[in-house]
Amino acid sequence: MSAKIVECIANYSEARRPEVVEAIASAIRSVAGVYLLDRHSDLDHNRTVLTFAGSPEGVEEAAFRSVAIAAQLINLDEHRGEHPRIGATDVVPFVPISGVTMQDCIAIAERLGRRVGSELGIPVYLYEQAARRPERVNLEDIRRGQYEGLKEEILSNPQRQPDFGPAQLGPAGATVIGARHPLIAFNVYLTTDDVSIARKIAKAIRHSSGGLRYLKALGLLVEGRAQVSMNLTNYQATPIARVVETIRREAQRYGTSIHHSELVGLIPEAALVDAAVWYTQLDQFEPQQVLERRLREALEAAPTQMGKDFLEALSADTPTPGGGSASAYSGAMGAALVAMVARLTMGKKKYADVQDLMQNLLAKAEQLQAELLEDVSKDAAAFEAVMAAYRLPKESPEEQAKRQAAIEAATLAAAQAPLQVARKAVQVLSLAERAVALGNVNAISDGAVGAALARTALTGAGYNVRINLPGLKDRQAAAELLAELAELERQAADIEMQVQQHLRSRAQLASG
């Protein structure tokens, strides 16, 4: 069963203040089940691209937190940079990676857009696969006129009304949210500072001007060099090697050449392999001839050392991983035991009437096990986010206000992360109850141990929720978190009683 993974490649209108970029990155890292994979900041563009991936729910929440922090710390009235932009968080695309469909990503974009519009008061435009209007499929059409132009047009032009949020711009501008296929952001620098040449080349190669299919391009001046800035929306149909060689030929027409190129964010491995194969003319090449690919296959087939490595890290003289990570790991072990009971029950004639139930139990247990294992490595991120917020500058009243807002957001996230573990622990406990009640009678003690581990996960997660609540100034939010935790603990107590009853009633069958 493949894990559900969504990628987000969010663009923020800031690169010159590293503390602001770090605050946004910390907001992303604070969400359990989400991994920050890459960070690319361009000072001339004054723009940062953060690539993160994880569970659909986690990536959606991380994107929202990042938009909220960016809106607090970035003022578009003061922003200057080479790259077109309309918002503090300018673009938020979601890309299906594993176990999810494009339709799932469209639903994420719509939910996030609605929430950003209503809770943050930021106008939101849906684009690419999520676009509700054909003229909003292309990002450049939505971004026409940039922040300054949209600020005027949104007030009077019905065609510029947002899909969500108010029809007016504040200092955070507007945000474009959507769903799309994998894209490669790729820039080529020329051996000239004549930006008009870059613009001519961009016009010649981009699809909208009659150039290469699946290619978008702009000519810019960056770091004192003319740059052809590009997005490749389908690298298989229009490969990088073809793009580079077309630029090389076009540049020769103007007496210049390629100085170097760069990636913005991440690139699929296959795109680089395709380029290498093209340039080296390896006509008989097979993907499995790549050493690292063959090695990955061998390592994936080998037994995991995660348990040993985790215990060694847990016993080290460092604050992380700590109790929060241990709680998540306990929940994952509980889910694994539920899966074990389900497998020992399935396929046996004696339990034919619960086959479908056990199959469903197995699928849910495996999913929770995968999610809780991700949560193990995420406990430290919440702590780091709080520390990063405390390190923000506080020299002026404005900086103090922004710092306090970042601390509040990070503290809230640090309380929400273990609460997610608590929710999953109760789900595991519920599955364990079914395993003990209906599973293979010879494995009911294993199901009961799974229940105990899930209860331990809930207890530990509860400690971590409560330790963060006193630091929240928003007492209403603190009360809501505490109330949900209390309800989860009440549910767990009821389920535990049922587990004990099943264990007593079925123990005689096991001994017989």
Buried (B, 14 or more C-beta within 10 A) or exposed (E): EEBBBBBBBBBBBBBBBEBBBBBBBBBBBBBBBBBBBBBBBBEBBBBBBBBBBBBBBBBBBBBBBBBBBBBBBBBBEEBEBBBBBBBBBBBBBBBBBEBBEBEBBBBBBBEBBBBBBEEBEBBBBBBBBBBEEEEBBBBEBBBBBBBEEBBEBBEEEEEBEBBBBBEEBBEBBBBBBBBBBBBBBBBBBBEBEBBEBBBBBBBBBBBEEEBBEBBBBBBBBBEEBBBBBBBBBBBEEBBBBBBBBBBEEBBEEBEBEBBEBBBBBBBEEEBBBBBEBBEEEEEEBEEEEBEEEEEEEEEEEEEEEEEEEBEEBBEEEEEBBBBBBBBBBBBBBBBBBBBBBBBBBBEEEEBEEBEEBBBBBBEBBBBBBBBBBBBBBBBBBBBBBBEBBEBBEBEEEEBEEBBBBBBBBBBBBBBBBBBBBBBBBBBBBBBBBBBBBBBBBEBBBBBBBBBBBBBBBBBBBBEBBBBBBEBBEEEEBBEEBBEBBEEBBEBBEEBBEBBBEBBEEBBEEEEE
